Amino acid sequence: LPACFDIRADTVVELLKLPADGDMVSAAKEQGLEVDALEAMTDALEALQGETFEVRMTKIVISETMACALVALPPVVPHVGKVPHVILGSRQGVPLACVEDLLKQAEAKGSSVTCVDL
């Protein structure tokens, strides 16, 4: 990563955003899901707890402000996002939510984002 990036210590693939307060209705709405779908995905993740899976990096995407790795998840692992990814690092002060913009830029032709297929 560029020297100006802070490396993320907690590189994780965010699968679902579960509500700390138990409000599944708000959590489902925030993620564009029906409550039943969020509950089913939650149940599926709970059933997989303790299991080990292979996650494969498929591409590195780097912009001037952030770097992430796109990953391939096993089909049995539920994932609410459009593209499973891990944030590798970013410039100090860059909100992690900017990763969605980075992923959109990676799909666009002629963007200033660098993509490295693995």
Backbone as JSON Lines, residues from 0, in Angstrom:
{"i":0,"aa":"L","n":[0.84,-1.19,0.0],"ca":[0.0,0.0,0.0],"c":[0.88,1.24,0.0]}
{"i":1,"aa":"P","n":[0.34,2.35,-0.51],"ca":[1.12,3.59,-0.47],"c":[1.48,3.97,0.96]}
{"i":2,"aa":"A","n":[2.61,4.6,1.14],"ca":[3.1,4.96,2.47],"c":[2.14,5.9,3.2]}
{"i":3,"aa":"C","n":[1.34,6.67,2.46],"ca":[0.41,7.61,3.08],"c":[-0.88,6.95,3.58]}
{"i":4,"aa":"F","n":[-1.03,5.65,3.38],"ca":[-2.22,4.93,3.81],"c":[-2.01,4.34,5.2]}
{"i":5,"aa":"D","n":[-3.06,4.37,6.01],"ca":[-3.06,3.65,7.28],"c":[-3.57,2.25,6.99]}
{"i":6,"aa":"I","n":[-2.79,1.24,7.37],"ca":[-3.19,-0.14,7.13],"c":[-4.23,-0.54,8.17]}
{"i":7,"aa":"R","n":[-5.31,-1.18,7.7],"ca":[-6.37,-1.63,8.59],"c":[-5.92,-2.86,9.37]}
{"i":8,"aa":"A","n":[-6.06,-2.8,10.67],"ca":[-5.7,-3.93,11.51],"c":[-6.82,-4.98,11.52]}
{"i":9,"aa":"D","n":[-8.05,-4.53,11.29],"ca":[-9.2,-5.43,11.35],"c":[-9.77,-5.68,9.96]}
{"i":10,"aa":"T","n":[-9.06,-6.44,9.18],"ca":[-9.51,-6.74,7.82],"c":[-10.57,-7.84,7.88]}
{"i":11,"aa":"V","n":[-11.81,-7.43,7.7],"ca":[-12.93,-8.36,7.76],"c":[-13.86,-8.12,6.57]}
{"i":12,"aa":"V","n":[-14.58,-9.15,6.18],"ca":[-15.64,-9.02,5.19],"c":[-16.93,-8.81,5.97]}
{"i":13,"aa":"E","n":[-17.57,-7.66,5.78],"ca":[-18.83,-7.4,6.47],"c":[-19.95,-8.16,5.75]}
{"i":14,"aa":"L","n":[-20.55,-9.09,6.46],"ca":[-21.59,-9.93,5.86],"c":[-22.98,-9.33,6.05]}
{"i":15,"aa":"L","n":[-23.27,-8.94,7.27],"ca":[-24.55,-8.33,7.64],"c":[-24.31,-7.28,8.71]}
{"i":16,"aa":"K","n":[-25.19,-6.32,8.77],"ca":[-25.17,-5.35,9.86],"c":[-26.32,-5.71,10.78]}
{"i":17,"aa":"L","n":[-25.97,-6.33,11.91],"ca":[-27.0,-6.72,12.86],"c":[-27.18,-5.61,13.89]}
{"i":18,"aa":"P","n":[-28.43,-5.33,14.26],"ca":[-28.69,-4.22,15.17],"c":[-28.3,-4.56,16.61]}
{"i":19,"aa":"A","n":[-27.57,-3.63,17.23],"ca":[-27.19,-3.82,18.63],"c":[-28.41,-3.73,19.53]}
{"i":20,"aa":"D","n":[-29.4,-2.94,19.1],"ca":[-30.6,-2.74,19.91],"c":[-31.7,-3.75,19.61]}
{"i":21,"aa":"G","n":[-31.46,-4.68,18.69],"ca":[-32.45,-5.7,18.35],"c":[-33.52,-5.25,17.38]}
{"i":22,"aa":"D","n":[-33.43,-4.04,16.86],"ca":[-34.45,-3.5,15.94],"c":[-34.21,-4.04,14.53]}
{"i":23,"aa":"M","n":[-34.74,-5.22,14.26],"ca":[-34.54,-5.88,12.96],"c":[-35.25,-5.13,11.83]}
{"i":24,"aa":"V","n":[-36.33,-4.44,12.14],"ca":[-37.07,-3.7,11.11],"c":[-36.19,-2.59,10.54]}
{"i":25,"aa":"S","n":[-35.59,-1.79,11.42],"ca":[-34.71,-0.7,10.97],"c":[-33.47,-1.24,10.28]}
{"i":26,"aa":"A","n":[-32.89,-2.31,10.83],"ca":[-31.68,-2.89,10.24],"c":[-31.97,-3.44,8.84]}
{"i":27,"aa":"A","n":[-33.11,-4.08,8.67],"ca":[-33.47,-4.62,7.36],"c":[-33.67,-3.49,6.36]}
{"i":28,"aa":"K","n":[-34.38,-2.47,6.77],"ca":[-34.63,-1.32,5.89],"c":[-33.34,-0.65,5.47]}
{"i":29,"aa":"E","n":[-32.42,-0.47,6.41],"ca":[-31.12,0.16,6.14],"c":[-30.32,-0.61,5.1]}
{"i":30,"aa":"Q","n":[-30.49,-1.93,5.06],"ca":[-29.73,-2.78,4.15],"c":[-30.51,-3.17,2.9]}
{"i":31,"aa":"G","n":[-31.71,-2.62,2.76],"ca":[-32.52,-2.9,1.58],"c":[-33.1,-4.3,1.56]}
{"i":32,"aa":"L","n":[-33.38,-4.83,2.74],"ca":[-33.9,-6.19,2.85],"c":[-35.28,-6.2,3.5]}
{"i":33,"aa":"E","n":[-36.02,-7.26,3.27],"ca":[-37.23,-7.53,4.04],"c":[-36.78,-8.11,5.38]}
{"i":34,"aa":"V","n":[-37.58,-7.91,6.41],"ca":[-37.23,-8.41,7.74],"c":[-37.04,-9.92,7.7]}
{"i":35,"aa":"D","n":[-37.91,-10.63,6.99],"ca":[-37.8,-12.09,6.89],"c":[-36.46,-12.51,6.28]}
{"i":36,"aa":"A","n":[-36.02,-11.77,5.26],"ca":[-34.75,-12.09,4.6],"c":[-33.58,-11.87,5.55]}
{"i":37,"aa":"L","n":[-33.6,-10.75,6.31],"ca":[-32.53,-10.49,7.27],"c":[-32.51,-11.55,8.35]}
{"i":38,"aa":"E","n":[-33.67,-11.94,8.83],"ca":[-33.73,-12.98,9.85],"c":[-33.22,-14.32,9.31]}
{"i":39,"aa":"A","n":[-33.55,-14.65,8.08],"ca":[-33.08,-15.9,7.47],"c":[-31.56,-15.87,7.3]}
{"i":40,"aa":"M","n":[-31.02,-14.72,6.87],"ca":[-29.57,-14.6,6.72],"c":[-28.87,-14.69,8.07]}
{"i":41,"aa":"T","n":[-29.47,-14.09,9.08],"ca":[-28.92,-14.16,10.44],"c":[-28.9,-15.6,10.92]}
{"i":42,"aa":"D","n":[-30.01,-16.31,10.71],"ca":[-30.07,-17.72,11.11],"c":[-29.02,-18.55,10.38]}
{"i":43,"aa":"A","n":[-28.84,-18.28,9.08],"ca":[-27.84,-19.02,8.3],"c":[-26.44,-18.77,8.83]}
{"i":44,"aa":"L","n":[-26.15,-17.52,9.17],"ca":[-24.82,-17.2,9.73],"c":[-24.62,-17.88,11.09]}
{"i":45,"aa":"E","n":[-25.65,-17.86,11.91],"ca":[-25.55,-18.51,13.22],"c":[-25.3,-20.01,13.06]}
{"i":46,"aa":"A","n":[-25.93,-20.62,12.06],"ca":[-25.74,-22.06,11.82],"c":[-24.31,-22.35,11.36]}
{"i":47,"aa":"L","n":[-23.66,-21.37,10.74],"ca":[-22.29,-21.57,10.25],"c":[-21.22,-21.21,11.28]}
{"i":48,"aa":"Q","n":[-21.65,-20.68,12.42],"ca":[-20.68,-20.26,13.44],"c":[-19.76,-21.4,13.83]}
{"i":49,"aa":"G","n":[-18.47,-21.11,13.85],"ca":[-17.46,-22.11,14.19],"c":[-16.92,-22.85,12.98]}
{"i":50,"aa":"E","n":[-17.56,-22.71,11.83],"ca":[-17.09,-23.36,10.61],"c":[-15.93,-22.56,10.01]}
{"i":51,"aa":"T","n":[-15.11,-23.24,9.23],"ca":[-13.99,-22.61,8.55],"c":[-14.27,-22.64,7.05]}
{"i":52,"aa":"F","n":[-14.02,-21.5,6.4],"ca":[-14.24,-21.39,4.97],"c":[-13.03,-20.78,4.3]}
{"i":53,"aa":"E","n":[-12.85,-21.11,3.05],"ca":[-11.8,-20.49,2.26],"c":[-12.37,-19.27,1.57]}
{"i":54,"aa":"V","n":[-11.71,-18.13,1.75],"ca":[-12.07,-16.88,1.09],"c":[-10.92,-16.52,0.18]}
{"i":55,"aa":"R","n":[-11.24,-16.29,-1.1],"ca":[-10.2,-16.04,-2.09],"c":[-10.25,-14.59,-2.56]}
{"i":56,"aa":"M","n":[-9.09,-13.91,-2.51],"ca":[-9.02,-12.57,-3.07],"c":[-9.01,-12.67,-4.58]}
{"i":57,"aa":"T","n":[-9.85,-11.85,-5.23],"ca":[-9.94,-11.91,-6.68],"c":[-9.38,-10.66,-7.37]}
{"i":58,"aa":"K","n":[-9.35,-9.55,-6.63],"ca":[-8.9,-8.3,-7.24],"c":[-8.51,-7.31,-6.15]}
{"i":59,"aa":"I","n":[-7.49,-6.51,-6.42],"ca":[-7.11,-5.39,-5.56],"c":[-7.55,-4.11,-6.27]}
{"i":60,"aa":"V","n":[-8.21,-3.23,-5.54],"ca":[-8.68,-1.96,-6.1],"c":[-8.07,-0.83,-5.27]}
{"i":61,"aa":"I","n":[-7.38,0.09,-5.94],"ca":[-6.68,1.18,-5.25],"c":[-7.04,2.52,-5.88]}
{"i":62,"aa":"S","n":[-7.39,3.48,-5.03],"ca":[-7.6,4.86,-5.48],"c":[-6.6,5.75,-4.74]}
{"i":63,"aa":"E","n":[-6.75,7.05,-4.87],"ca":[-5.86,7.97,-4.18],"c":[-6.12,7.99,-2.67]}
{"i":64,"aa":"T","n":[-7.29,7.48,-2.26],"ca":[-7.66,7.57,-0.85],"c":[-7.86,6.24,-0.13]}
{"i":65,"aa":"M","n":[-8.02,5.16,-0.89],"ca":[-8.37,3.9,-0.24],"c":[-7.95,2.71,-1.1]}
{"i":66,"aa":"A","n":[-7.73,1.57,-0.44],"ca":[-7.44,0.32,-1.13],"c":[-8.29,-0.78,-0.51]}
{"i":67,"aa":"C","n":[-8.82,-1.63,-1.38],"ca":[-9.58,-2.77,-0.88],"c":[-9.31,-3.98,-1.76]}
{"i":68,"aa":"A","n":[-9.66,-5.14,-1.22],"ca":[-9.55,-6.39,-1.96],"c":[-10.94,-6.95,-2.15]}
{"i":69,"aa":"L","n":[-11.27,-7.32,-3.39],"ca":[-12.52,-8.01,-3.64],"c":[-12.29,-9.48,-3.35]}
{"i":70,"aa":"V","n":[-13.28,-10.13,-2.77],"ca":[-13.12,-11.52,-2.38],"c":[-14.28,-12.37,-2.89]}
{"i":71,"aa":"A","n":[-14.0,-13.65,-3.07],"ca":[-15.03,-14.63,-3.44],"c":[-15.36,-15.43,-2.19]}
{"i":72,"aa":"L","n":[-16.64,-15.42,-1.84],"ca":[-17.11,-16.17,-0.68],"c":[-17.77,-17.47,-1.13]}
{"i":73,"aa":"P","n":[-17.74,-18.49,-0.3],"ca":[-18.48,-19.71,-0.64],"c":[-19.97,-19.4,-0.76]}
{"i":74,"aa":"P","n":[-20.68,-20.09,-1.62],"ca":[-22.11,-19.81,-1.83],"c":[-22.97,-19.96,-0.57]}
{"i":75,"aa":"V","n":[-22.54,-20.75,0.39],"ca":[-23.35,-20.95,1.6],"c":[-23.26,-19.78,2.58]}
{"i":76,"aa":"V","n":[-22.35,-18.85,2.34],"ca":[-22.17,-17.71,3.25],"c":[-23.03,-16.55,2.77]}
{"i":77,"aa":"P","n":[-24.06,-16.16,3.56],"ca":[-24.9,-15.04,3.15],"c":[-24.15,-13.72,3.23]}
{"i":78,"aa":"H","n":[-24.43,-12.85,2.28],"ca":[-23.75,-11.56,2.22],"c":[-24.72,-10.54,1.66]}
{"i":79,"aa":"V","n":[-24.88,-9.42,2.35],"ca":[-25.88,-8.44,1.94],"c":[-25.34,-7.44,0.92]}
{"i":80,"aa":"G","n":[-24.03,-7.23,0.89],"ca":[-23.46,-6.24,-0.02],"c":[-23.43,-6.72,-1.46]}
{"i":81,"aa":"K","n":[-23.29,-5.77,-2.37],"ca":[-23.24,-6.12,-3.79],"c":[-21.93,-6.86,-4.12]}
{"i":82,"aa":"V","n":[-20.83,-6.39,-3.55],"ca":[-19.52,-6.97,-3.82],"c":[-18.81,-7.26,-2.49]}
{"i":83,"aa":"P","n":[-18.57,-8.52,-2.17],"ca":[-17.82,-8.82,-0.94],"c":[-16.4,-8.25,-1.05]}
{"i":84,"aa":"H","n":[-15.97,-7.58,0.0],"ca":[-14.66,-6.92,-0.05],"c":[-14.08,-6.76,1.36]}
{"i":85,"aa":"V","n":[-12.8,-6.48,1.39],"ca":[-12.06,-6.19,2.62],"c":[-11.34,-4.87,2.4]}
{"i":86,"aa":"I","n":[-11.5,-3.94,3.31],"ca":[-10.75,-2.69,3.23],"c":[-9.34,-2.95,3.76]}
{"i":87,"aa":"L","n":[-8.35,-2.68,2.93],"ca":[-6.96,-2.92,3.3],"c":[-6.32,-1.73,3.99]}
{"i":88,"aa":"G","n":[-6.69,-0.53,3.54],"ca":[-6.13,0.68,4.13],"c":[-6.7,1.91,3.47]}
{"i":89,"aa":"S","n":[-6.44,3.06,4.1],"ca":[-6.92,4.32,3.55],"c":[-6.09,5.47,4.1]}
{"i":90,"aa":"R","n":[-6.23,6.62,3.45],"ca":[-5.6,7.82,3.97],"c":[-6.29,8.17,5.29]}
{"i":91,"aa":"Q","n":[-5.55,8.77,6.18],"ca":[-6.1,9.16,7.47],"c":[-7.28,10.11,7.26]}
{"i":92,"aa":"G","n":[-8.36,9.87,7.97],"ca":[-9.53,10.74,7.9],"c":[-10.55,10.37,6.84]}
{"i":93,"aa":"V","n":[-10.24,9.41,5.97],"ca":[-11.18,9.0,4.94],"c":[-12.21,8.06,5.57]}
{"i":94,"aa":"P","n":[-13.5,8.4,5.49],"ca":[-14.52,7.52,6.07],"c":[-14.56,6.16,5.36]}
{"i":95,"aa":"L","n":[-14.72,5.11,6.11],"ca":[-14.74,3.78,5.53],"c":[-15.94,3.58,4.61]}
{"i":96,"aa":"A","n":[-16.98,4.37,4.79],"ca":[-18.15,4.28,3.91],"c":[-17.8,4.66,2.48]}
{"i":97,"aa":"C","n":[-16.67,5.33,2.28],"ca":[-16.24,5.7,0.92],"c":[-15.9,4.48,0.07]}
{"i":98,"aa":"V","n":[-15.83,3.32,0.67],"ca":[-15.5,2.12,-0.1],"c":[-16.56,1.84,-1.16]}
{"i":99,"aa":"E","n":[-17.8,2.21,-0.9],"ca":[-18.86,2.0,-1.9],"c":[-18.57,2.81,-3.15]}
{"i":100,"aa":"D","n":[-18.1,4.05,-2.99],"ca":[-17.72,4.88,-4.13],"c":[-16.55,4.26,-4.88]}
{"i":101,"aa":"L","n":[-15.6,3.74,-4.13],"ca":[-14.43,3.1,-4.74],"c":[-14.86,1.91,-5.59]}
{"i":102,"aa":"L","n":[-15.78,1.11,-5.09],"ca":[-16.24,-0.06,-5.83],"c":[-16.99,0.35,-7.1]}
{"i":103,"aa":"K","n":[-17.77,1.43,-7.02],"ca":[-18.47,1.93,-8.22],"c":[-17.46,2.44,-9.25]}
{"i":104,"aa":"Q","n":[-16.43,3.15,-8.79],"ca":[-15.4,3.65,-9.7],"c":[-14.67,2.5,-10.37]}
{"i":105,"aa":"A","n":[-14.46,1.41,-9.64],"ca":[-13.74,0.26,-10.19],"c":[-14.51,-0.34,-11.36]}
{"i":106,"aa":"E","n":[-15.84,-0.24,-11.33],"ca":[-16.66,-0.79,-12.41],"c":[-16.73,0.15,-13.61]}
{"i":107,"aa":"A","n":[-16.49,1.44,-13.38],"ca":[-16.63,2.44,-14.44],"c":[-15.41,2.44,-15.36]}
{"i":108,"aa":"K","n":[-15.67,2.63,-16.63],"ca":[-14.59,2.73,-17.61],"c":[-13.95,4.11,-17.49]}
{"i":109,"aa":"G","n":[-12.64,4.17,-17.63],"ca":[-11.94,5.45,-17.65],"c":[-11.79,6.11,-16.29]}
{"i":110,"aa":"S","n":[-12.02,5.41,-15.19],"ca":[-11.85,6.03,-13.88],"c":[-10.37,6.0,-13.5]}
{"i":111,"aa":"S","n":[-10.04,6.75,-12.45],"ca":[-8.65,6.84,-12.02],"c":[-8.28,5.74,-11.02]}
{"i":112,"aa":"V","n":[-9.15,4.77,-10.87],"ca":[-8.93,3.67,-9.94],"c":[-8.08,2.59,-10.63]}
{"i":113,"aa":"T","n":[-7.12,2.07,-9.89],"ca":[-6.28,0.99,-10.4],"c":[-6.83,-0.35,-9.9]}
{"i":114,"aa":"C","n":[-7.02,-1.28,-10.83],"ca":[-7.52,-2.61,-10.49],"c":[-6.49,-3.65,-10.9]}
{"i":115,"aa":"V","n":[-6.19,-4.56,-9.99],"ca":[-5.24,-5.62,-10.24],"c":[-5.94,-6.96,-10.05]}
{"i":116,"aa":"D","n":[-6.17,-7.68,-11.14],"ca":[-6.77,-9.01,-11.04],"c":[-5.77,-9.98,-10.45]}
{"i":117,"aa":"L","n":[-6.25,-10.86,-9.6],"ca":[-5.38,-11.85,-8.94],"c":[-5.69,-13.25,-9.46]}
